Amino acid sequence: MTSQCEQPPILEEWAGSPRLSLALVFTDIVMSTKIGKRLGDHKWIDDLFKHFSKGREIASRYDSHVVKVIGDSLMLALVSREQVVLVLTTIRRK
C-alpha cells in the first residue's frame, strides 16, 4: 500500500500500456458537507483520511490504480469488469 507521502506509479506505468481500455470508478461520501460540519474539522479530516486509506487498500487488493483524490472522492482505474464488481462490492461493505 502507498503511504500518504509516497507517489503512486503513473497510470500508464501501472497499466503497462498507453493504449488500454479502462473502467473508472469514483468513491463518494454522501452528504459529506453536512457530515463535515457536524463532526468538526479535525474529526472530519481524520475520517476523510481513513476513507482514502481504506479505498487505497481495496484498490491495491484488487490490482486497481488510484488515479487521484478529488475532494472527498477517490478516482480508481480498473482493467476488467470483474475488478469493478469486486472493488465496488468491497467498498459498499466497508
C-alpha distances in whole Angstrom, upper triangle without the diagonal:
4,6,10,11,10,11,9,12,15,16,18,16,14,17,19,22,23,26,24,24,21,21,20,19,19,18,21,22,25,28,25,28,30,27,26,30,31,28,28,26,24,23,23,20,18,18,17,14,14,14,12,9,10,10,7,6,9,9,6,9,12,11,12,11,11,14,15,16,19,21,19,18,15,16,14,16,16,19,21,22,21,18,19,21,18,15,18,20,17,16,20,20,17
4,7,8,6,7,6,10,13,14,17,15,13,17,19,21,22,25,23,24,21,21,19,19,18,18,20,21,25,27,24,27,29,27,25,29,30,27,27,25,23,23,22,19,18,18,16,13,14,14,11,9,11,11,8,9,12,11,9,12,14,13,13,11,10,12,13,14,17,19,18,17,14,15,14,16,17,20,22,24,23,19,20,23,20,17,20,22,19,18,22,22,19
4,5,5,8,9,12,15,17,20,18,17,20,22,25,26,28,27,27,24,24,22,21,20,19,21,21,25,27,24,26,28,25,24,27,28,25,25,22,20,20,20,16,15,16,15,11,12,14,11,9,12,12,9,10,14,13,12,15,17,16,16,14,12,15,14,14,18,18,18,17,15,17,16,19,20,23,25,27,26,23,23,25,23,20,22,24,21,19,23,23,20
4,6,8,10,14,16,18,21,20,18,22,24,26,26,29,28,28,25,24,22,21,19,18,19,20,23,25,21,23,26,23,21,24,26,23,22,19,17,18,17,14,13,14,13,9,11,13,10,9,12,13,10,12,15,15,14,17,19,18,17,15,12,14,12,12,15,16,15,15,14,16,16,19,21,24,27,28,28,24,24,26,24,21,23,25,22,20,23,24,20
4,7,9,13,15,18,20,19,18,22,23,26,26,29,28,29,26,26,24,23,22,21,22,23,27,28,24,26,29,26,24,27,29,26,25,21,20,21,20,16,16,18,16,13,15,16,13,12,16,16,13,15,18,17,16,20,22,20,19,16,14,15,14,14,17,18,18,18,16,18,18,20,23,26,28,30,30,26,27,29,27,24,26,28,25,23,27,27,24
4,6,9,12,15,17,15,15,19,20,22,23,26,25,26,24,24,22,22,21,21,23,24,28,29,26,28,31,28,26,30,31,28,28,25,23,24,23,19,19,20,18,15,17,17,14,13,16,16,12,14,17,16,14,18,20,17,17,14,13,14,13,14,18,19,19,19,16,17,17,18,21,23,26,28,28,24,25,27,25,22,25,27,24,23,26,27,24
4,7,9,12,14,12,12,16,17,19,19,22,22,23,21,22,20,20,20,20,22,24,27,29,26,28,31,29,27,30,32,29,29,26,25,25,24,20,21,21,19,16,18,18,14,14,17,16,12,15,17,15,14,18,19,16,15,12,11,11,11,13,16,18,19,18,15,15,15,16,19,21,24,26,26,23,23,26,25,22,24,27,24,23,26,27,25
4,6,9,11,10,9,12,14,16,17,20,19,20,18,18,17,17,17,18,21,23,26,28,26,28,31,29,27,31,32,30,30,27,26,26,24,21,21,22,19,16,18,17,14,13,15,14,10,13,15,12,11,15,15,13,12,8,8,9,10,12,16,18,18,17,13,13,12,13,15,17,20,23,23,19,20,23,21,18,21,24,21,20,24,25,23
4,6,8,6,6,10,11,13,14,17,16,18,16,18,17,18,19,20,23,25,29,31,28,31,34,32,31,34,36,33,33,30,30,30,28,25,25,25,22,20,21,20,17,17,18,16,13,15,16,13,12,16,16,12,12,8,9,9,11,14,18,21,21,19,15,14,13,12,14,16,19,22,22,19,20,23,22,19,22,25,23,22,26,27,25
4,6,5,6,9,10,11,11,14,14,16,14,16,15,17,18,20,22,25,28,31,28,30,33,32,31,34,36,34,34,31,31,31,29,26,26,26,23,21,23,22,18,18,20,17,15,17,18,15,14,18,17,14,12,9,9,8,10,14,16,20,21,18,15,13,12,11,14,15,19,21,22,19,20,23,23,20,22,25,24,23,26,28,27
4,5,5,6,8,9,9,11,11,12,10,12,12,14,15,18,21,24,27,29,28,30,33,32,31,34,36,34,34,32,32,32,29,27,27,27,23,22,23,21,18,19,20,17,15,17,17,13,14,17,15,12,10,7,8,7,10,14,16,20,20,17,14,11,10,8,10,12,15,18,19,16,17,20,20,18,20,23,22,21,24,27,25
4,5,5,6,6,5,9,9,12,11,14,14,17,19,21,25,28,30,33,31,33,37,35,34,38,40,38,38,35,35,35,33,30,31,30,27,26,27,25,22,22,23,20,18,20,20,16,16,19,17,14,12,10,12,10,14,17,20,23,24,21,18,15,13,11,12,12,16,19,21,18,19,22,22,20,23,26,25,24,28,30,29
4,6,5,7,8,12,12,14,14,16,16,19,20,23,26,29,32,34,32,35,38,36,35,39,40,38,38,36,35,35,33,30,30,30,27,25,26,25,22,22,23,20,17,19,19,16,15,18,17,13,12,10,12,12,15,18,21,25,25,22,19,17,15,12,13,13,17,21,21,19,20,23,23,21,23,26,25,25,28,30,29
4,6,8,10,12,11,13,12,14,14,16,18,20,23,26,29,32,30,33,36,34,33,37,38,36,37,34,33,33,31,28,28,28,25,23,24,22,19,19,20,17,14,16,16,12,11,14,13,9,9,7,10,10,13,17,20,23,23,20,17,14,12,10,10,11,14,17,18,15,16,20,19,17,20,23,22,21,25,26,25
4,5,8,9,7,10,9,12,13,15,18,20,24,27,30,33,31,34,37,35,35,38,40,38,39,36,36,35,33,31,31,30,27,26,26,24,21,21,22,19,16,18,17,14,13,16,13,10,9,8,12,11,15,18,21,24,25,21,18,15,12,9,9,8,12,15,16,14,15,19,18,17,20,22,22,22,25,27,26
4,7,9,9,12,12,15,16,19,22,24,28,31,33,36,35,37,40,39,38,42,43,41,42,39,39,39,36,34,34,33,30,29,29,27,24,24,25,22,20,21,20,17,16,18,16,13,12,12,15,15,18,22,24,28,28,25,21,19,16,13,12,11,14,18,19,17,19,22,21,20,23,26,25,25,29,30,30
4,5,6,10,11,15,16,19,22,25,28,32,34,37,36,38,41,40,39,43,44,43,43,41,40,40,38,35,36,35,32,30,31,29,26,27,27,24,22,23,23,19,19,21,19,15,15,14,16,15,19,22,24,28,29,25,22,19,17,13,13,11,15,18,20,18,19,23,23,22,24,27,27,27,30,32,32
4,6,10,11,14,15,19,21,24,27,31,33,36,34,37,40,39,38,42,43,42,42,40,40,40,37,35,36,35,32,30,31,29,26,27,28,24,23,25,24,20,20,23,21,17,16,14,16,14,18,21,23,27,28,25,21,18,17,13,14,13,16,19,21,20,20,24,24,23,25,28,28,28,30,33,32
4,7,9,13,15,19,21,25,28,31,33,36,35,37,40,40,39,43,44,43,44,41,42,41,39,37,37,36,33,32,33,31,28,29,29,25,24,26,25,21,22,24,21,18,16,16,18,16,20,23,24,28,29,25,23,19,17,14,14,12,15,17,20,19,19,23,24,23,24,28,28,28,30,33,33
4,6,10,12,16,19,22,25,29,31,34,33,36,38,38,38,41,42,41,42,40,40,40,37,35,35,34,31,30,31,28,26,27,26,23,22,23,22,18,19,21,18,15,14,14,16,15,18,22,23,27,27,24,21,17,15,11,10,8,11,14,16,15,16,19,20,19,21,24,25,25,27,29,29
4,7,10,13,17,20,23,27,28,32,31,34,36,36,36,39,41,40,41,39,39,38,35,34,35,33,30,29,30,27,25,26,25,22,21,23,21,18,19,20,17,15,13,14,16,15,18,21,22,25,26,22,19,16,13,10,9,7,9,11,14,13,13,16,18,17,19,21,23,22,24,27,28
4,6,10,13,16,20,23,25,28,28,30,33,32,32,36,37,36,37,35,36,35,32,30,31,29,26,26,26,23,21,22,22,18,18,19,17,14,16,17,14,13,10,10,12,12,15,18,19,22,22,18,16,12,10,6,6,5,7,9,12,11,10,14,15,14,15,18,19,19,21,24,24
4,7,10,13,16,20,22,25,25,27,30,29,30,33,34,33,34,33,34,32,29,28,29,27,24,24,24,21,19,21,20,16,16,18,16,13,16,17,13,13,10,11,12,12,14,16,17,20,20,16,14,10,8,6,5,6,7,8,11,9,7,11,13,12,12,15,16,16,18,21,21
4,7,10,13,17,19,22,21,24,26,26,26,29,31,30,31,29,30,29,26,25,26,24,21,21,21,18,16,18,17,14,14,17,15,12,15,16,14,13,10,10,10,9,11,13,13,16,16,12,10,7,6,5,6,9,10,11,13,11,9,12,14,11,11,15,16,14,16,19,19
4,7,10,14,15,19,18,21,23,22,23,26,27,27,28,27,27,26,23,22,23,20,18,18,18,15,14,16,15,11,13,15,12,10,14,15,13,13,10,10,10,10,11,12,12,15,14,10,8,6,5,6,8,11,12,11,13,10,8,10,12,9,8,12,13,11,13,16,16
4,7,10,12,15,15,17,20,19,19,23,24,23,25,23,24,23,20,19,20,18,15,16,16,13,12,15,14,10,12,15,13,11,15,17,15,16,12,12,10,10,10,9,9,11,10,6,6,5,6,9,11,15,15,15,16,14,11,13,14,11,10,13,14,11,12,16,15
4,7,9,13,12,15,17,16,17,20,21,20,22,21,21,20,17,16,17,14,12,13,13,9,9,12,11,8,11,13,12,11,15,16,15,16,13,13,11,12,11,10,9,10,8,5,5,7,8,12,13,17,17,17,17,15,12,13,14,10,9,12,12,8,10,13,12
4,6,9,8,12,14,13,14,17,18,17,19,18,19,18,14,15,16,13,11,13,13,10,10,14,13,11,14,16,15,15,18,19,19,20,17,17,14,15,13,11,10,9,6,5,7,10,12,15,17,21,21,20,21,18,15,16,17,14,12,14,14,10,11,14,13
4,6,5,9,10,9,10,14,14,14,16,16,17,15,11,13,14,11,9,12,12,9,11,14,13,12,15,17,16,17,20,21,21,23,20,19,17,18,16,13,11,10,6,7,10,13,15,19,20,24,24,23,23,21,18,19,19,16,14,15,15,11,11,14,12
4,5,9,9,9,11,13,14,14,17,17,19,17,13,15,17,13,12,16,15,12,14,17,16,15,19,20,19,20,23,24,24,25,23,22,20,21,19,16,14,12,9,10,13,15,18,21,23,26,26,24,25,23,20,20,21,18,15,17,17,13,12,15,14
4,6,6,6,9,10,11,12,14,15,17,16,12,15,17,14,13,17,17,14,16,20,19,18,21,23,22,23,26,27,27,29,26,25,22,23,21,17,15,12,10,12,16,18,21,24,26,29,30,28,29,27,24,24,24,22,19,20,21,17,16,18,17
4,5,5,6,9,10,10,12,12,14,13,9,11,13,11,9,13,14,12,14,17,17,16,19,21,21,21,24,26,26,27,25,24,20,21,18,15,13,10,7,10,14,17,19,23,25,29,29,28,29,26,24,24,24,21,19,21,20,17,16,18,16
4,5,5,6,9,10,10,11,14,13,10,12,15,13,12,15,17,15,16,20,20,19,22,24,24,25,28,29,30,31,28,26,23,23,20,16,14,11,9,13,16,19,22,26,28,32,32,31,32,30,27,28,28,25,23,24,24,20,20,22,20
4,5,5,6,9,10,12,15,13,10,13,16,14,13,17,18,16,19,21,21,21,24,26,26,27,30,31,31,33,30,29,26,26,23,20,18,14,13,15,19,22,25,28,30,34,35,33,34,31,29,29,29,26,24,25,25,21,20,22,20
4,5,5,6,8,10,12,10,8,11,12,10,11,14,14,13,16,18,18,19,22,23,23,24,27,28,29,30,28,27,24,25,22,19,17,14,11,14,18,21,23,27,29,33,33,32,32,30,27,27,27,24,22,23,22,19,18,20,17
4,5,5,6,7,9,8,5,8,10,9,9,13,14,13,15,18,18,19,21,23,24,25,27,28,29,31,28,27,23,24,21,17,16,12,10,14,17,21,23,27,29,33,34,33,33,31,28,29,29,25,24,25,24,20,20,22,19
4,6,5,7,11,10,8,11,13,13,13,16,17,17,19,21,22,23,25,27,27,28,31,32,33,34,32,31,27,28,24,20,19,15,14,17,21,24,27,31,33,37,37,36,37,34,32,32,32,29,27,28,27,24,23,25,22
4,6,9,11,9,9,12,14,12,14,17,17,17,20,22,22,23,26,27,27,29,31,32,33,35,33,32,28,29,26,22,21,18,16,19,22,26,28,32,34,38,38,37,37,34,32,32,32,29,27,28,27,23,23,24,21
4,7,8,6,6,9,10,9,11,14,14,15,17,19,19,21,23,24,25,27,29,30,31,33,31,30,27,28,25,21,20,17,15,18,21,24,27,31,33,36,37,36,36,33,31,31,31,28,26,27,25,22,22,22,20
4,6,6,6,9,10,11,12,14,15,16,18,20,21,22,24,26,27,28,30,31,33,34,32,31,27,28,25,21,20,16,15,19,22,25,28,31,34,38,39,38,38,35,33,34,33,30,28,29,28,24,25,25,22
4,6,5,6,9,10,10,12,14,15,16,18,20,21,22,24,26,27,28,30,32,32,30,28,25,25,22,18,18,14,13,17,20,23,26,30,32,36,37,37,37,34,32,33,32,29,28,29,27,24,25,26,23
4,5,5,6,9,10,11,13,14,16,17,19,20,21,23,25,26,27,29,31,31,30,28,24,26,22,19,19,16,15,18,20,24,26,30,32,36,37,37,37,34,32,33,32,28,28,29,27,24,25,25,22
4,6,5,6,9,10,11,12,14,15,17,18,20,21,23,24,26,27,29,30,28,27,24,25,22,19,19,16,14,17,19,23,25,29,31,35,36,35,35,32,30,31,29,26,25,26,24,21,22,22,19
4,5,5,6,9,10,10,12,14,15,16,18,20,21,22,24,26,27,28,26,25,21,23,20,16,16,12,10,14,16,20,22,26,28,32,33,33,32,29,28,28,27,24,23,24,22,19,20,21,17
4,5,5,6,9,10,11,12,14,15,16,18,20,21,22,24,26,27,25,23,19,20,17,14,14,11,10,13,15,18,21,24,27,31,32,32,32,29,27,28,27,24,23,25,23,19,21,22,18
4,5,5,6,9,10,11,12,14,15,16,18,20,21,23,25,26,24,23,20,21,19,15,16,14,12,15,16,19,21,25,27,31,32,32,31,28,27,28,26,23,23,24,21,18,20,20,16
4,5,5,6,9,10,11,12,14,15,16,18,20,21,23,24,22,22,18,20,18,15,15,13,10,13,14,18,19,23,25,29,30,29,29,26,24,25,23,20,20,20,18,15,16,17,13
4,5,5,6,9,10,11,12,14,15,16,18,20,21,22,20,19,16,17,14,11,12,10,7,9,11,15,16,20,22,26,27,27,27,24,22,23,22,19,18,20,18,14,16,17,14
4,5,5,6,9,10,10,12,14,15,16,18,20,21,19,17,14,16,14,11,13,11,9,11,11,15,16,20,22,26,27,27,27,23,22,24,22,19,19,20,18,15,17,18,14
4,5,5,6,8,10,10,12,14,15,16,19,20,18,18,15,18,16,13,15,14,11,12,12,16,16,20,22,25,26,26,25,22,21,22,20,17,17,18,15,13,15,15,11
4,5,5,6,9,10,11,12,14,15,17,18,16,16,13,15,14,11,13,12,8,9,9,13,14,17,19,23,23,23,23,19,18,19,17,14,14,15,13,10,12,13,9
4,6,5,6,9,10,10,12,14,16,16,14,13,10,12,10,8,11,11,8,8,7,10,11,15,17,21,22,22,22,18,18,19,17,14,14,16,14,11,14,15,12
4,5,5,6,9,10,11,12,14,15,14,13,11,14,13,11,14,14,12,12,10,13,13,16,18,21,22,23,22,19,18,20,17,14,15,17,14,12,15,15,12
4,5,5,6,8,10,10,13,14,13,13,12,15,14,13,16,16,13,12,11,13,13,16,17,20,21,21,20,16,16,17,14,11,12,13,10,8,11,11,8
4,5,5,6,9,10,11,12,10,10,8,12,11,10,13,14,11,9,7,10,9,12,13,17,18,18,17,14,13,14,13,9,10,12,10,7,11,12,9
4,5,5,6,9,10,10,9,8,7,10,11,11,14,15,13,11,8,10,9,12,13,16,18,19,18,14,14,16,14,11,13,15,12,10,14,15,13
4,5,5,6,9,10,10,10,10,14,14,14,17,19,16,14,12,14,12,14,14,17,18,19,17,14,15,16,13,10,13,14,11,10,14,14,11
4,5,5,6,9,8,10,10,14,15,15,17,19,16,14,11,13,10,12,12,15,15,16,14,11,11,12,9,7,9,10,7,7,11,11,10
4,6,5,6,5,6,7,10,12,13,16,18,16,13,10,10,7,9,9,12,13,14,13,9,10,12,10,7,10,12,10,9,13,14,13
4,5,5,6,7,9,12,14,15,19,21,19,16,13,13,10,11,11,13,14,16,15,11,13,15,12,10,13,15,12,12,16,16,15
4,6,8,10,12,15,17,18,21,23,21,18,15,16,13,13,12,14,14,15,13,10,12,13,10,9,12,13,10,12,15,15,14
4,6,9,11,15,17,18,21,23,21,18,15,14,11,11,9,10,10,12,10,6,9,10,7,7,11,12,10,11,15,15,15
4,7,10,13,16,18,20,23,22,19,15,14,10,9,8,9,10,13,11,8,11,13,11,10,13,15,13,14,18,18,18
4,7,9,12,14,17,20,19,15,12,10,7,6,5,7,9,12,11,8,9,12,11,8,12,14,13,13,16,18,17
4,6,9,12,15,18,17,14,10,8,5,5,7,9,12,14,15,11,12,15,14,11,14,17,15,15,18,20,19
4,6,8,11,14,14,11,7,6,5,6,9,12,15,17,17,13,13,16,15,12,14,17,15,14,17,19,17
4,7,10,13,14,11,8,5,6,7,10,13,16,18,19,15,15,18,18,15,16,19,19,17,20,22,21
4,6,10,11,9,6,5,7,10,13,17,19,20,22,18,17,20,20,16,17,20,19,17,20,22,20
4,6,7,6,5,6,9,12,16,19,21,22,23,20,18,21,20,17,17,20,19,16,18,21,19
4,6,5,6,7,11,14,17,21,23,23,24,21,19,22,22,18,18,21,20,17,19,22,20
4,6,8,10,14,17,20,24,26,26,27,24,21,24,24,20,19,22,21,18,19,22,19
4,7,10,13,17,20,23,25,24,25,22,20,21,21,18,16,19,18,14,16,18,16
4,7,10,13,16,20,21,21,21,18,16,18,18,14,14,17,16,12,14,17,15
4,6,10,13,16,18,18,19,16,14,16,16,12,12,16,15,11,14,17,15
4,7,10,14,16,16,17,14,12,15,16,12,12,16,16,13,15,18,17
4,7,10,12,13,14,11,10,13,13,9,11,14,14,12,15,17,16
4,7,10,11,13,10,9,13,13,11,12,16,15,14,17,20,19
4,6,8,9,6,7,10,11,9,11,14,14,14,17,19,19
4,7,9,7,8,11,12,12,14,16,17,17,20,22,22
4,5,5,7,9,10,11,12,14,16,17,18,20,21
4,5,5,6,9,10,11,12,14,15,16,19,20
4,5,5,6,9,10,11,12,14,15,17,19
4,5,5,6,8,10,10,12,14,15,17
4,6,5,6,8,10,11,12,14,16
4,6,5,6,8,10,10,12,14
4,6,5,6,9,10,11,12
4,6,5,6,9,10,11
4,5,5,6,9,10
4,6,5,6,9
4,5,5,6
4,5,5
4,6
4
